[in-house]
Amino acid sequence: MRRFAALAFLVLAACGSIGAQAHTISLGYKAGDTYKYTLHTVLDYKIGAEGFAIPFNLEMTGKQTITVKSVDSSGTAEITVELGDLSIKTTTNGVTNTTTTGAPTNFEMKVADHAVKPGDTWTKDYDQANPMGTGAVHMTSTNKYLRDEQVKNVGTAVVQSNIVSNLDLTIDMSAVAGQAGSLLPTGAGAGLQSLSMKGTTTSDVTSWIDTGARRVVKTHSSGSIDATMTLNMAAGATTPGLTGPITFKGTQTTDMNPA
C-alpha cells in the first residue's frame, strides 16, 4: 500500500509579481533555466481495498531540480523535474527509501491576464493533459493577490490559489517503463497494462514570487484527496493480494523552499 500512495501526488503552484499600483503578474521562464528546491511532504491517508481500509502516514523529504526544456507561444512550459536524495518514511513500519528519478512534465502557470494589485482576485479553468496515457485533469482555481512581502531581502508577491482538480486518467504502463517498478508492490507489475484514476483533489496553495527575477521562490500547499485507482490487467493475469479498486482518502501538505 505504501508504494501505491506515490501515485496520488498532485502538486500545483501559483505565481505573481509585486507593486503598489495595478500591474500584470508574470513569470520569466525560458528554455535552459534551472531552479533548485528542497521538498517536504506529509501524507495522512486511508487506503482501502477489498472492503477494508488501513491508515497510511508518510513523510517525504528531498531535493527537486526543475529544468525548462521549452516554452511555447501560449506560455506553456515543458519542464523536466528531477527528484534526488528522497527519504520516504512511513509510520507503519519505519522503512526509509532513497531514490532518484526524473520525468518530463507539462507545466502551465495560470496567472491573471490583466493588471492586478494586492486584494484582487481572479479565476481560471483549464485542463492538464495526461502525458502518460489518456484522459486529463480538469482544474478550477480561485486566486487572490494577498500582499507584498520580503523573503530574505527578495521582494515577492504572495498569491493564494484554491484549486479543485477533477481527475479522470488512464496511465499506460508501457509509457512509464523503468519507473513503474518503484511504484508498485513486488509482483504487481506482471500483466498490468494500465492504471485508471478517478476522483477529486483540493489544494490551498500559497506562492511567494520573486518579482525581479520573475520566478517562484517558495510555496506551501495543503489539501485533500478522494480518489479511486483501478488496476487494469491483461487477460488471465491477476495482481497478488488485490482483486478490486483501491481508494485513497486523506490530506497532504507540501513545502517547497530554495535549495
C-alpha positions as MATLAB code, in Angstrom:
seq = 'MRRFAALAFLVLAACGSIGAQAHTISLGYKAGDTYKYTLHTVLDYKIGAEGFAIPFNLEMTGKQTITVKSVDSSGTAEITVELGDLSIKTTTNGVTNTTTTGAPTNFEMKVADHAVKPGDTWTKDYDQANPMGTGAVHMTSTNKYLRDEQVKNVGTAVVQSNIVSNLDLTIDMSAVAGQAGSLLPTGAGAGLQSLSMKGTTTSDVTSWIDTGARRVVKTHSSGSIDATMTLNMAAGATTPGLTGPITFKGTQTTDMNPA';
ca = [
       0.000    0.000    0.000;
       2.874    2.382    0.774;
       4.055    2.468   -2.825;
       0.584    2.993   -4.282;
       0.369    6.318   -2.424;
       3.227    7.672   -4.526;
       0.827    7.681   -7.477;
      -1.500   10.133   -5.724;
       0.786   13.188   -5.645;
      -0.518   16.317   -7.371;
       1.446   19.482   -6.680;
       0.437   22.848   -8.164;
       1.799   26.341   -7.676;
       0.504   29.826   -8.322;
       2.578   32.889   -9.201;
       2.718   36.694   -9.397;
       4.718   39.968   -9.246;
       4.840   42.992   -6.950;
       3.935   46.686   -6.849;
       1.667   49.203   -5.159;
      -0.039   50.038   -8.458;
      -2.017   47.613  -10.586;
       0.231   45.617  -12.914;
       0.359   42.340  -14.809;
       1.541   39.234  -12.955;
       4.041   37.200  -14.979;
       6.853   34.656  -14.866;
      10.066   34.792  -16.886;
      10.733   31.150  -17.772;
      12.932   30.459  -20.779;
      14.485   27.310  -22.231;
      17.550   26.217  -20.279;
      16.557   27.806  -16.962;
      17.230   25.633  -13.897;
      15.716   26.005  -10.422;
      16.633   24.026   -7.294;
      14.380   23.475   -4.270;
      14.030   21.327   -1.176;
      10.775   19.435   -0.642;
       8.908   18.279    2.450;
       5.645   16.378    2.038;
       3.408   14.778    4.680;
       0.507   12.444    3.828;
      -2.271   11.321    6.180;
      -4.334    8.839    4.148;
      -6.674    5.928    4.490;
      -6.188    3.418    1.687;
      -8.996    0.959    1.050;
      -9.257   -2.274   -0.916;
     -11.433   -5.375   -0.781;
     -13.766   -3.907    1.819;
     -11.205   -2.763    4.377;
      -9.174    0.405    4.927;
      -5.851    0.971    6.647;
      -4.288    4.236    7.891;
      -1.263    5.329    5.919;
       1.099    8.081    7.087;
       4.099    9.117    5.043;
       6.768   11.799    5.329;
       8.990   12.593    2.362;
      11.967   14.935    2.141;
      14.224   15.514   -0.821;
      15.617   17.850   -3.434;
      13.937   18.966   -6.643;
      15.616   20.365   -9.755;
      13.361   21.938  -12.382;
      14.832   22.464  -15.860;
      12.856   24.331  -18.520;
      13.016   22.451  -21.830;
      10.890   24.809  -23.913;
       8.196   27.486  -23.715;
       5.569   27.741  -26.461;
       3.787   30.833  -27.757;
       0.897   30.362  -25.304;
       3.257   30.451  -22.318;
       3.078   26.715  -21.547;
       6.486   25.491  -20.382;
       7.700   21.919  -20.835;
       9.946   21.090  -17.913;
      11.972   18.199  -16.551;
      11.537   17.527  -12.829;
      14.377   15.598  -11.192;
      13.927   14.352   -7.629;
      17.037   13.444   -5.675;
      18.051   12.420   -2.147;
      14.492   11.290   -1.444;
      13.856    9.961    2.050;
      10.429    8.348    2.429;
       9.379    7.165    5.871;
       6.127    5.509    6.891;
       4.824    5.316   10.435;
       3.599    1.752    9.947;
       6.991    0.095    9.759;
       9.601    2.857    9.835;
      11.003    1.900    6.422;
      13.099    4.582    4.724;
      13.622    4.600    0.960;
      16.060    6.750   -1.000;
      15.771    7.074   -4.760;
      16.388    9.468   -7.652;
      14.203    9.907  -10.704;
      13.412   12.374  -13.481;
      10.427   12.757  -15.789;
       9.281   15.290  -18.412;
       6.191   17.237  -17.397;
       3.999   19.922  -18.938;
       3.817   22.894  -16.592;
       1.256   25.670  -17.008;
       1.216   28.697  -14.726;
      -2.300   30.162  -14.843;
      -1.903   33.766  -13.728;
      -4.087   36.824  -14.165;
      -4.383   38.017  -17.775;
      -4.940   41.614  -16.652;
      -3.320   44.105  -14.295;
      -3.853   43.285  -10.612;
      -2.948   44.708   -7.201;
      -2.997   43.304   -3.652;
      -6.551   42.321   -2.786;
      -7.575   41.496   -6.367;
      -8.947   38.046   -7.267;
      -9.309   36.083  -10.496;
     -10.402   32.619  -11.580;
      -9.045   30.143  -14.107;
     -10.432   26.924  -15.578;
      -8.142   24.679  -17.581;
      -7.254   21.082  -18.429;
      -3.920   19.378  -17.801;
      -3.302   16.636  -20.360;
      -2.036   13.217  -19.283;
       1.409   12.712  -20.906;
       1.496    9.012  -19.990;
      -1.828    7.837  -21.384;
      -5.350    9.121  -21.891;
      -7.675   11.441  -20.024;
      -6.937   14.714  -18.271;
      -7.161   16.653  -15.030;
      -9.690   19.496  -15.122;
      -8.704   22.278  -12.751;
     -10.671   25.223  -11.415;
      -8.690   27.803   -9.456;
      -9.723   30.859   -7.470;
      -6.728   33.119   -6.903;
      -6.009   36.149   -4.741;
      -3.044   38.514   -4.708;
      -2.649   38.698   -0.934;
       0.206   41.108   -0.272;
       3.791   42.141   -0.972;
       6.427   40.562    1.278;
      10.210   40.473    1.684;
      11.716   36.963    1.752;
      15.427   37.059    2.658;
      15.778   40.536    1.131;
      13.914   39.492   -2.024;
      10.748   41.373   -2.926;
       7.907   38.932   -3.529;
       4.235   38.922   -4.363;
       2.218   36.467   -2.280;
      -0.554   34.716   -4.220;
      -3.069   32.264   -2.761;
      -4.790   29.736   -5.022;
      -7.687   27.479   -4.063;
      -7.676   24.685   -6.630;
     -10.209   21.917   -7.260;
      -8.971   19.188   -9.601;
     -11.172   16.511  -11.152;
      -9.124   13.501  -12.205;
     -10.081   11.073  -14.963;
      -6.846    9.445  -16.112;
      -5.587    6.177  -17.512;
      -1.822    5.644  -17.288;
      -0.333    3.307  -19.899;
       2.263    1.220  -18.079;
       4.372    0.939  -21.231;
       4.757    4.738  -21.088;
       6.314    4.553  -17.627;
       8.540    1.538  -18.231;
      11.522    1.684  -15.897;
       9.649    3.790  -13.334;
       6.569    1.676  -12.579;
       8.560   -0.952  -10.709;
       9.442    1.502   -7.973;
       5.791    2.499   -7.509;
       4.179   -0.925   -7.362;
       4.388   -3.755   -4.833;
       6.600   -6.698   -5.686;
       4.887   -8.839   -8.338;
       2.155   -6.297   -9.083;
       3.692   -5.192  -12.391;
       3.379   -8.566  -14.151;
       0.410   -8.395  -16.534;
      -0.508   -4.849  -15.526;
      -1.454   -2.914  -18.663;
      -2.700    0.367  -17.225;
      -3.843    2.245  -14.130;
      -7.069    4.246  -14.066;
      -7.525    7.067  -11.562;
     -10.768    8.951  -10.951;
     -11.605   11.373   -8.189;
     -11.160   14.857   -6.797;
      -8.347   16.714   -5.104;
      -8.457   20.104   -3.409;
      -5.421   22.297   -2.812;
      -4.838   25.560   -0.978;
      -1.537   26.832   -2.404;
       0.356   29.924   -1.261;
       3.234   31.042   -3.509;
       5.927   33.667   -2.976;
       7.173   35.112   -6.281;
      10.476   36.904   -6.877;
       9.215   39.966   -8.726;
      12.618   40.917  -10.102;
      13.683   37.513  -11.431;
      10.052   36.506  -12.129;
      10.342   33.053  -10.582;
       8.757   31.051   -7.769;
      10.733   31.498   -4.538;
       8.787   29.065   -2.360;
       5.354   27.500   -1.955;
       3.222   25.966    0.785;
       0.223   23.801   -0.042;
      -2.334   21.785    1.897;
      -5.243   19.810    0.584;
      -7.212   16.596    0.367;
      -7.805   13.697   -1.986;
     -10.767   11.387   -2.582;
      -9.912    9.096   -5.479;
     -10.183    5.541   -6.743;
      -7.460    3.695   -8.635;
      -8.199    0.618  -10.734;
      -5.545   -1.830  -11.926;
      -6.279   -2.942  -15.492;
      -4.723   -6.362  -16.002;
      -4.049   -8.376  -19.136;
      -6.437  -11.260  -19.826;
      -5.755  -14.079  -17.390;
      -3.374  -12.057  -15.217;
      -4.009  -11.240  -11.564;
      -2.471   -8.852   -9.061;
      -1.204  -10.574   -5.891;
      -3.371   -9.667   -2.904;
      -5.671   -7.270   -4.780;
      -8.944   -8.058   -6.533;
     -10.702   -4.699   -6.666;
     -10.285   -0.935   -6.900;
      -8.076    0.902   -4.417;
      -9.406    4.045   -2.728;
      -7.387    6.993   -1.429;
      -8.859    9.423    1.102;
      -6.999   11.880    3.271;
      -4.951   15.038    3.475;
      -1.494   16.169    2.473;
       0.833   19.152    2.887;
       3.872   20.133    0.826;
       6.522   22.810    1.348;
       8.960   23.814   -1.397;
      11.855   26.105   -0.416;
      15.059   27.299   -2.123;
      17.817   24.685   -2.031;
];
